[in-house]
Amino acid sequence: MNFEQHDVAYALEMTRVLHVPDRRIDTFGTTEFHFVLISELMDEVDQVRVRTGRIQAGRPVILRPDPDQEMSFEGFGDQAEAFRDWLKAHHSQLAILRYGFNFSKLNVSETLLHEPFEAVQGRLVDEAVRVGDPMNAVIAGVDDTWEISLLRFTVEMIQKSSGINIFDFKRRGLL
């Protein structure tokens, strides 16, 4: 099935993380989040699909430019050379964090419930709170583009984790 950009935009706009994991992506190890993703069937009343599974996030990796390789600013003049010199002098440890997620469909299961969406949503969030697993997430998404909803969750976890990961790397002298 091919998806148009408006399908992607709609899924991103409609996705809501109802229960955010207490933990973030570990700086120095693999992290595994457990998710419950709920979605309403489009043409059915009181039909809710519940998908459960897990997402593994590899530890963030520090990417640095090769110090022996000269920076190239094609089409720029003398100002680019001055900027390159300033960048080398002030940001010699220039680095970017790269995050990698491995999503395995083998761990996904689906259940179809014949209940109002709000009732299922409330029950699943209450259950996640009661269980207290810091790796649990409950996500409301769009049924036919549910993977996009799940990927949006991963991006949110990267955004929430990056500050902690940078702090950890700096504390160990890696940045």
QUIFEN-V908414 format. One record per backbone hydrogen bond with DSSP energy under -1.0 kcal/mol. NH is the residue of the N-H (numbers start at 1). CO is the residue of the C=O. If there is no record, write none. Layout:
# QUIFEN-V908414
NH	CO
NH	CO
This chain:
# QUIFEN-V908414
8	4
9	5
10	6
11	7
12	8
13	9
14	10
15	11
16	140
18	138
19	138
23	134
31	57
33	55
34	135
35	53
36	137
37	51
38	139
39	49
41	47
48	113
49	39
50	111
51	37
52	109
53	35
55	33
56	102
57	31
58	100
61	98
63	96
69	66
76	73
80	77
82	78
83	79
84	80
85	81
86	82
87	83
88	84
89	85
90	86
91	87
94	91
96	63
98	61
102	56
107	104
108	105
109	52
111	50
113	48
120	116
121	117
122	118
123	119
124	120
125	121
126	122
127	123
128	124
129	125
130	126
131	127
132	128
136	133
137	34
138	19
139	36
140	16
141	38
146	143
149	145
150	146
151	147
152	148
153	149
154	150
155	151
156	152
157	153
158	154
159	155
160	156
161	157
162	158
165	161
166	162
167	163
168	164
169	165
170	166
171	167
172	168
173	170
174	169
